[in-house]
Amino acid sequence: MARSSVPASSAPTPPSTPPEPATGAGGLSAKGLSAGSVGLLGVTVIGISCIAPAYTLTASLGPTVAAVGTQMPGIFVVGFLPMLLVALGYRELNNAMPDAGTSFTWASRAFGPWLGWMGGWGLIVATVVVLSNLAGVAVDFLYLMLAQLFGNPGLADLAGNVWINILTCLVFIAAACYISYRGMEATKMVQYVLVAFQLVVLLWFSIAALMHVVNGTAFDALGFSVDWFNPFLAPSFSAFAAGVSLSIFIYWGWDVTLTMNEETKNPQTTPGRAATLTVAIIFALYILVSVSVLMFSGVGTGELGMGNEDIQGNVFAALAGPVMGPFAILMSLAVLSSSAASLQSTFVGPARTMLAMGHYRAFPARFAAISPRFKSPGFATIIAGVVAWGFYAVMRVLSTDVLTDTILTLGIMICFYYGVTAFACVWFFRREVFTSVRAFLLKLLAPLLGGAILAVIFVTTLIDSTDPAYGSGSEIGGIGLVFILAVVLFVAGIVLMLIMRAVDPAFFRGNTLTKGASRDKR
């Protein structure tokens, strides 16, 4: 369906919108979002919110220990390195081409429409998968909090009822979708309170756990060892790869800071600085929590040991009481608020990627619609919510452990689209990487190393996930559910891409977004 580069449904670009970056270069253009509405603090807070430290830790500490044991802190360091290296490459791409489509736009400019489309698809799928996972964790902790609040353990069991769980999940997704639909101002104000609360509680938990160790009241105290930071002591390379895949998941979400680049103050610099600051804060917090949990619980299979499979899927639900005593309900509130906050802020990424894909005619034109009142990608936000809830409902029925399987599937998708974007940075800037030391380090070496690490983890994890023992043990026809999910998601993307090529070939012919390099003559 042919249409102009700016949809008729979009509101006129406000006069305050800064000049577009490289107007006409490759076809980049504004999309009608609310320009200049978020500063460095707001973007960083939304970035931390999207990562959701309380939620990611309670869901990933157990599986990571199951994979690598006491090497968890070292694996977290290894997982941090590709995130940092890729973040540097993302920053350079954003400086050159601030665009809400991020991975989709940048990969299209570097590699052309086909790989660009799949890069955008990888981002959308990853965020939709995590939206469903976030909602699932929020449901679990809602009923746990109610059980603690009313002193009725039976209320916590309501989360195990499939239909109550699915319907409660729908309520969470609908509420988050509504706030996100109302634009960045509403998003920003909600996040300040929720992010501050969860950070304070996580620091409280870590300090309390270490105090138990000092006082001799820890469950199975382990003495601190620097060997915990040596990832090469992991049991095997497959265990190492699984651990890194999980650790990549816990850092994932910082790139939401870049999808807001058309709505930030100083779009060439603010998003990149916020991304780097977000990753650094989260890294320090994760190392503190992982070390304190190991020292308090150990890695045994006892009641509170990190090797106990019964607590691995939701570590804080088991440890909050023994560590924080009567204040354990604060951890339930922290994880609930973390899930709810991230559920809402995570809508920012897929909605703006779909907006950009609609704007450049890689998706149906309807996705380019902007809410005239809130200057947000209204239609794309609603579709993201509907698909996330549908995915969760299906997974909740198919999987014996929906949270573990969706996290592992998410890790595969993250490695794919982050890797594509990292290599896009190298290729887009290929004509200037030897012009200065800075260009060599930030436009070649950092993204190349980050992309290579992610590519290795992607291939290894995809192969290992064919085994039903990988993840929850759920399988179809003897093949692991995680592998099946990943393949189905990739194939669905290819099919949809071919359909769009047949329906509206303009993007695929390079009419709306053209392939190029940083030093091409305009």
Order of alpha helices (4+ residues) and beta strands (2+ residues): alpha-alpha-alpha-alpha-alpha-alpha-alpha-alpha-alpha-alpha-alpha-alpha-alpha-alpha-alpha-alpha-alpha-alpha-beta-beta-alpha
